Amino acid sequence: MGIVKTFIVVCLVAASGCRFDPRASVGNNRDGNLADVIHVHKDARLDGPDGNQQWIDAHVDAGIDSSVDAQFVCQENAFSCNGNEASLCKNNTWLSVGRCFLGCDQSSRACLEPSNVDTGTLGFDENQLSGLDLPGGSTVLIHTDSGQIDDQTGGSTIRHADNGHIRDGVAFYRKQVQGSPDLGIFVFDHLTVPAGTVIVFTGRPAAVFLVAGDVSIVGTIDAGAHGQDPGPGGYKGGDASHASTEGGNCRGQPGVGTNACSDLCSSGSGGGGFGGPGGAGGALSSCNGQTLAAGIGGAICGTTDLVPLHGGGGGAGGVKVAGEDSSAPGAGGGGGGAIQISARGTISLQGGGGITVPGDGGGETASGGGSGGGAGGAILLEALAITADSDFFLTANGGGGGGGDCT
């Protein structure tokens, strides 16, 4: 007879622990003797009470020791990736965390999602998406307020305006963000910008491209400001003699105008801020022995992670000389736009191409102080792999201040 033990342990290797039942009976070996302690590993073979062999895999028949069936499914708080779906174990049950748009990372126990966007609220079906393969050598205009995409060179519409749906294989959603510009969110299966093609934008929302596959950019994406008007997600430049009506602390402030100076002049206005403070305008120190303070630049108002997503602040308009009919100050420059590209595959930035989000310079002034330039904007790229050739460019330059003209 074998040595009688006081308990039997039946435990899967993957289990977090084994339950002890003091009432459990000791099973018989095939020779009729009482069994020693049994350690069961996954796929191990175990003799049952009737002498037949049983296979132990993910399910252990506990009837051989306590007549109670016990099923092990998963370890508490275990994290699992199944393709792009993430699951978490709670109470021995796998619960779906949801679809991970940028993929599921088992090693970091993370469902990878784009910045600034909750893709679970968008509701698109990836199987209905098509890629955006733009024609070579063309200018493509993207409307971030309506979702329309036009081939201006070929005179055709690639995607028709439609908010909240997949149209022409591309999904579009306009989302409001508290305290920041709206987002114009485009969703593609893949994105290709060939050599010689330039993407430009119209509309105030920042541009967000979500791509289920790869991104290849050989052409140019230009989300810069144009004069007083900002790029998508940027802030407008101020009117003559005024700061911008938007942008909060990002906006530059106007200089000081007077008609008390012998040269009938005004101090310069400040530029917009974003990643750094905006430049101050020029002070005027020759106003009959007095100094007219310069307009201050906008404050740092962006974040290093670009959450929330927005562009640069606008410069203030030049200041008119009071009582001088010929004084015609220029408007402030608009801030550069904001663009985000988040891809599940690889973002490939190839030679000769580029992404640029410049602020524009302040407008010219006749008989008055100079206007402020707009700050550069934001570029956010997210992917598990990003490759870039040495001659690919990423630029977010601020605009220069407008020249003053004092007489």
VEXTOR-787573 format. One record per residue (C-alpha): residue number from 1; residue in three letters; x, y, z negated. Coordinates in steps of 0.02 Angstrom, whole numbers. Example, Ala and Ser with C-alpha at 12.3 -4.5 7.8 and 13.67 -1.06 7.14 Angstrom:
# VEXTOR-787573
1:Ala:615:-225:-390 .
2:Ser:684:-53:-357 .
//
This chain:
# VEXTOR-787573
1:Met:0:0:0 .
2:Gly:63:172:41 .
3:Ile:93:305:-89 .
4:Val:-71:390:-138 .
5:Lys:-68:579:-126 .
6:Thr:-189:690:-220 .
7:Phe:-242:791:-66 .
8:Ile:-244:788:123 .
9:Val:-188:940:229 .
10:Val:-256:952:406 .
11:Cys:-196:1114:487 .
12:Leu:-168:1182:662 .
13:Val:-1:1267:689 .
14:Ala:-86:1427:750 .
15:Ala:-197:1440:597 .
16:Ser:-166:1578:471 .
17:Gly:-190:1457:325 .
18:Cys:-263:1287:277 .
19:Arg:-414:1259:167 .
20:Phe:-392:1142:16 .
21:Asp:-542:1034:-32 .
22:Pro:-510:937:-194 .
23:Arg:-662:825:-156 .
24:Ala:-592:765:9 .
25:Ser:-562:578:20 .
26:Val:-404:500:83 .
27:Gly:-421:418:252 .
28:Asn:-362:242:293 .
29:Asn:-221:199:406 .
30:Arg:-254:70:541 .
31:Asp:-180:-64:426 .
32:Gly:-308:-26:290 .
33:Asn:-186:63:177 .
34:Leu:-221:237:111 .
35:Ala:-140:375:214 .
36:Asp:-3:489:159 .
37:Val:-19:678:187 .
38:Ile:-59:710:370 .
39:His:16:862:459 .
40:Val:-77:891:623 .
41:His:2:995:762 .
42:Lys:-85:1053:920 .
43:Asp:-111:906:1039 .
44:Ala:-52:784:903 .
45:Arg:-137:613:893 .
46:Leu:-225:558:732 .
47:Asp:-296:388:680 .
48:Gly:-480:403:631 .
49:Pro:-571:305:493 .
50:Asp:-636:180:622 .
51:Gly:-463:142:686 .
52:Asn:-488:235:849 .
53:Gln:-368:370:901 .
54:Gln:-428:551:905 .
55:Trp:-350:697:1001 .
56:Ile:-331:858:902 .
57:Asp:-323:1015:1009 .
58:Ala:-409:1182:969 .
59:His:-543:1090:868 .
60:Val:-512:982:714 .
61:Asp:-644:857:659 .
62:Ala:-639:881:471 .
63:Gly:-759:736:445 .
64:Ile:-612:622:416 .
65:Asp:-574:713:254 .
66:Ser:-726:811:197 .
67:Ser:-868:775:319 .
68:Val:-872:962:363 .
69:Asp:-836:1021:541 .
70:Ala:-710:1165:546 .
71:Gln:-673:1260:708 .
72:Phe:-524:1377:726 .
73:Val:-545:1509:862 .
74:Cys:-422:1648:823 .
75:Gln:-318:1726:686 .
76:Glu:-392:1880:603 .
77:Asn:-338:2043:688 .
78:Ala:-249:1950:828 .
79:Phe:-239:2051:991 .
80:Ser:-260:1970:1161 .
81:Cys:-242:2030:1341 .
82:Asn:-341:1946:1479 .
83:Gly:-292:2038:1635 .
84:Asn:-347:2218:1606 .
85:Glu:-466:2171:1465 .
86:Ala:-415:2183:1283 .
87:Ser:-492:2084:1138 .
88:Leu:-471:2086:949 .
89:Cys:-507:1941:831 .
90:Lys:-633:1979:694 .
91:Asn:-712:1846:583 .
92:Asn:-645:1705:692 .
93:Thr:-724:1781:849 .
94:Trp:-645:1871:996 .
95:Leu:-724:2044:1016 .
96:Ser:-694:2144:1175 .
97:Val:-603:2309:1153 .
98:Gly:-649:2353:1332 .
99:Arg:-568:2378:1501 .
100:Cys:-394:2454:1497 .
101:Phe:-379:2562:1652 .
102:Leu:-189:2572:1648 .
103:Gly:-171:2391:1594 .
104:Cys:-163:2289:1434 .
105:Asp:5:2276:1344 .
106:Gln:18:2121:1235 .
107:Ser:188:2166:1159 .
108:Ser:128:2333:1091 .
109:Arg:-49:2272:1054 .
110:Ala:-115:2418:1155 .
111:Cys:-252:2452:1280 .
112:Leu:-169:2578:1396 .
113:Glu:-285:2721:1441 .
114:Pro:-251:2885:1533 .
115:Ser:-224:3044:1434 .
116:Asn:-370:3167:1429 .
117:Val:-496:3040:1498 .
118:Asp:-605:2905:1418 .
119:Thr:-630:2792:1569 .
120:Gly:-761:2691:1475 .
121:Thr:-881:2838:1489 .
122:Leu:-862:2853:1678 .
123:Gly:-949:2692:1725 .
124:Phe:-874:2658:1897 .
125:Asp:-855:2485:1974 .
126:Glu:-675:2458:2030 .
127:Asn:-731:2334:2162 .
128:Gln:-818:2476:2255 .
129:Leu:-664:2589:2260 .
130:Ser:-558:2610:2416 .
131:Gly:-387:2687:2435 .
132:Leu:-352:2865:2490 .
133:Asp:-229:2849:2634 .
134:Leu:-211:3027:2697 .
135:Pro:-168:3064:2879 .
136:Gly:12:3114:2913 .
137:Gly:58:3294:2952 .
138:Ser:-108:3364:2891 .
139:Thr:-169:3491:2764 .
140:Val:-296:3413:2645 .
141:Leu:-408:3523:2538 .
142:Ile:-474:3448:2375 .
143:His:-621:3530:2287 .
144:Thr:-602:3498:2100 .
145:Asp:-776:3569:2064 .
146:Ser:-878:3460:2184 .
147:Gly:-767:3311:2229 .
148:Gln:-762:3351:2415 .
149:Ile:-602:3310:2510 .
150:Asp:-573:3389:2682 .
151:Asp:-445:3356:2816 .
152:Gln:-423:3536:2872 .
153:Thr:-305:3490:3013 .
154:Gly:-418:3358:3087 .
155:Gly:-578:3451:3048 .
156:Ser:-661:3306:2956 .
157:Thr:-727:3269:2782 .
158:Ile:-640:3123:2696 .
159:Arg:-756:3124:2544 .
160:His:-920:3216:2534 .
161:Ala:-969:3318:2381 .
162:Asp:-1052:3209:2250 .
163:Asn:-1031:3215:2061 .
164:Gly:-1044:3062:1950 .
165:His:-1038:2928:2085 .
166:Ile:-929:2832:2205 .
167:Arg:-945:2913:2376 .
168:Asp:-846:2863:2530 .
169:Gly:-748:2742:2420 .
170:Val:-691:2877:2296 .
171:Ala:-768:2911:2126 .
172:Phe:-780:3089:2059 .
173:Tyr:-832:3156:1889 .
174:Arg:-830:3334:1826 .
175:Lys:-805:3336:1638 .
176:Gln:-816:3481:1517 .
177:Val:-679:3501:1386 .
178:Gln:-710:3607:1231 .
179:Gly:-597:3759:1232 .
180:Ser:-508:3713:1395 .
181:Pro:-546:3712:1581 .
182:Asp:-656:3574:1650 .
183:Leu:-579:3418:1726 .
184:Gly:-610:3363:1905 .
185:Ile:-578:3174:1895 .
186:Phe:-550:3074:2055 .
187:Val:-535:2884:2050 .
188:Phe:-449:2788:2192 .
189:Asp:-397:2609:2222 .
190:His:-228:2676:2282 .
191:Leu:-158:2842:2343 .
192:Thr:-39:2878:2488 .
193:Val:22:3052:2534 .
194:Pro:130:3030:2692 .
195:Ala:271:3139:2754 .
196:Gly:217:3309:2819 .
197:Thr:49:3306:2729 .
198:Val:9:3443:2603 .
199:Ile:-130:3431:2473 .
200:Val:-200:3599:2416 .
201:Phe:-344:3636:2298 .
202:Thr:-494:3746:2273 .
203:Gly:-603:3753:2117 .
204:Arg:-570:3795:1935 .
205:Pro:-564:3622:1851 .
206:Ala:-394:3540:1826 .
207:Ala:-357:3397:1947 .
208:Val:-350:3219:1877 .
209:Phe:-310:3070:1989 .
210:Leu:-343:2898:1915 .
211:Val:-271:2761:2025 .
212:Ala:-306:2575:1999 .
213:Gly:-154:2526:2103 .
214:Asp:2:2611:2171 .
215:Val:39:2792:2215 .
216:Ser:158:2842:2354 .
217:Ile:200:3026:2379 .
218:Val:312:3076:2524 .
219:Gly:220:3237:2565 .
220:Thr:180:3385:2451 .
221:Ile:47:3416:2318 .
222:Asp:27:3604:2289 .
223:Ala:-80:3659:2141 .
224:Gly:-7:3834:2129 .
225:Ala:-92:4002:2103 .
226:His:-131:4120:2245 .
227:Gly:-123:4303:2198 .
228:Gln:-240:4339:2053 .
229:Asp:-328:4171:2074 .
230:Pro:-255:4026:1973 .
231:Gly:-221:3848:2025 .
232:Pro:-345:3713:1969 .
233:Gly:-353:3717:1779 .
234:Gly:-251:3878:1766 .
235:Tyr:-306:4050:1707 .
236:Lys:-344:4202:1814 .
237:Gly:-235:4357:1817 .
238:Gly:-301:4518:1741 .
239:Asp:-382:4658:1839 .
240:Ala:-292:4825:1855 .
241:Ser:-258:4902:1682 .
242:His:-331:4749:1593 .
243:Ala:-283:4581:1523 .
244:Ser:-366:4427:1596 .
245:Thr:-541:4389:1533 .
246:Glu:-489:4207:1502 .
247:Gly:-347:4106:1433 .
248:Gly:-347:4165:1252 .
249:Asn:-169:4181:1186 .
250:Cys:-99:4123:1354 .
251:Arg:-136:4288:1439 .
252:Gly:-16:4434:1452 .
253:Gln:-64:4605:1384 .
254:Pro:-66:4770:1480 .
255:Gly:60:4908:1457 .
256:Val:23:5087:1405 .
257:Gly:-33:5222:1525 .
258:Thr:-23:5410:1497 .
259:Asn:-27:5575:1590 .
260:Ala:78:5661:1457 .
261:Cys:244:5616:1538 .
262:Ser:330:5730:1660 .
263:Asp:354:5585:1781 .
264:Leu:172:5524:1765 .
265:Cys:213:5343:1728 .
266:Ser:157:5192:1625 .
267:Ser:245:5047:1542 .
268:Gly:242:4875:1622 .
269:Ser:118:4736:1582 .
270:Gly:159:4564:1512 .
271:Gly:161:4397:1601 .
272:Gly:63:4242:1557 .
273:Gly:125:4108:1437 .
274:Phe:114:3918:1433 .
275:Gly:262:3804:1394 .
276:Gly:360:3960:1342 .
277:Pro:307:4138:1303 .
278:Gly:270:4254:1446 .
279:Gly:393:4393:1487 .
280:Ala:359:4567:1420 .
281:Gly:337:4712:1537 .
282:Gly:460:4856:1546 .
283:Ala:452:4989:1410 .
284:Leu:453:5173:1460 .
285:Ser:575:5274:1357 .
286:Ser:573:5439:1453 .
287:Cys:400:5503:1413 .
288:Asn:452:5675:1349 .
289:Gly:560:5598:1214 .
290:Gln:436:5462:1169 .
291:Thr:435:5276:1209 .
292:Leu:286:5188:1285 .
293:Ala:288:5008:1223 .
294:Ala:289:4868:1349 .
295:Gly:142:4750:1369 .
296:Ile:183:4588:1277 .
297:Gly:187:4419:1363 .
298:Gly:66:4279:1328 .
299:Ala:103:4157:1187 .
300:Ile:154:3974:1202 .
301:Cys:-14:3888:1224 .
302:Gly:28:3719:1301 .
303:Thr:70:3554:1215 .
304:Thr:216:3439:1254 .
305:Asp:98:3294:1293 .
306:Leu:-16:3404:1401 .
307:Val:-168:3357:1298 .
308:Pro:-282:3449:1327 .
309:Leu:-242:3472:1510 .
310:His:-236:3651:1575 .
311:Gly:-124:3765:1674 .
312:Gly:-31:3928:1644 .
313:Gly:-94:4095:1578 .
314:Gly:-123:4243:1690 .
315:Gly:-23:4404:1687 .
316:Ala:-102:4571:1643 .
317:Gly:-141:4699:1776 .
318:Gly:-32:4852:1794 .
319:Val:-88:5009:1703 .
320:Lys:-155:5163:1790 .
321:Val:-84:5333:1750 .
322:Ala:-227:5427:1669 .
323:Gly:-293:5569:1772 .
324:Glu:-187:5527:1923 .
325:Asp:-300:5494:2072 .
326:Ser:-162:5415:2175 .
327:Ser:-122:5286:2040 .
328:Ala:-168:5113:2104 .
329:Pro:-100:4974:1992 .
330:Gly:-94:4793:2049 .
331:Ala:-184:4644:1975 .
332:Gly:-94:4517:1866 .
333:Gly:-36:4352:1943 .
334:Gly:-137:4194:1916 .
335:Gly:-71:4047:1816 .
336:Gly:-13:3887:1899 .
337:Gly:-133:3741:1901 .
338:Ala:-131:3573:1811 .
339:Ile:-125:3402:1893 .
340:Gln:-125:3230:1811 .
341:Ile:-89:3068:1903 .
342:Ser:-118:2909:1801 .
343:Ala:-87:2744:1891 .
344:Arg:-96:2560:1842 .
345:Gly:36:2519:1970 .
346:Thr:195:2612:2019 .
347:Ile:207:2798:2055 .
348:Ser:336:2815:2194 .
349:Leu:403:2991:2224 .
350:Gln:499:2982:2387 .
351:Gly:629:3090:2471 .
352:Gly:575:3258:2541 .
353:Gly:411:3261:2446 .
354:Gly:361:3358:2293 .
355:Ile:230:3416:2169 .
356:Thr:225:3602:2130 .
357:Val:115:3707:2014 .
358:Pro:187:3885:2017 .
359:Gly:110:4041:1944 .
360:Asp:99:4189:2063 .
361:Gly:182:4358:2046 .
362:Gly:96:4517:1992 .
363:Gly:27:4632:2125 .
364:Glu:111:4791:2182 .
365:Thr:73:4955:2096 .
366:Ala:68:5129:2170 .
367:Ser:97:5269:2043 .
368:Gly:86:5164:1885 .
369:Gly:161:5026:1781 .
370:Gly:202:4855:1850 .
371:Ser:84:4705:1829 .
372:Gly:127:4539:1746 .
373:Gly:157:4374:1834 .
374:Gly:65:4211:1799 .
375:Ala:143:4066:1704 .
376:Gly:186:3902:1788 .
377:Gly:66:3758:1767 .
378:Ala:71:3574:1714 .
379:Ile:117:3407:1795 .
380:Leu:74:3246:1701 .
381:Leu:125:3078:1775 .
382:Glu:77:2915:1688 .
383:Ala:118:2737:1744 .
384:Leu:209:2582:1684 .
385:Ala:339:2619:1820 .
386:Ile:387:2786:1901 .
387:Thr:524:2794:2033 .
388:Ala:593:2955:2108 .
389:Asp:719:2993:2244 .
390:Ser:849:3125:2206 .
391:Asp:778:3250:2329 .
392:Phe:598:3238:2267 .
393:Phe:548:3398:2176 .
394:Leu:436:3439:2027 .
395:Thr:418:3626:1998 .
396:Ala:316:3735:1881 .
397:Asn:394:3907:1902 .
398:Gly:315:4065:1832 .
399:Gly:278:4214:1943 .
400:Gly:380:4375:1936 .
401:Gly:312:4539:1873 .
402:Gly:247:4664:1999 .
403:Gly:352:4818:2033 .
404:Gly:295:4983:1958 .
405:Asp:296:5146:2055 .
406:Cys:305:5304:1948 .
407:Thr:313:5477:2024 .
//
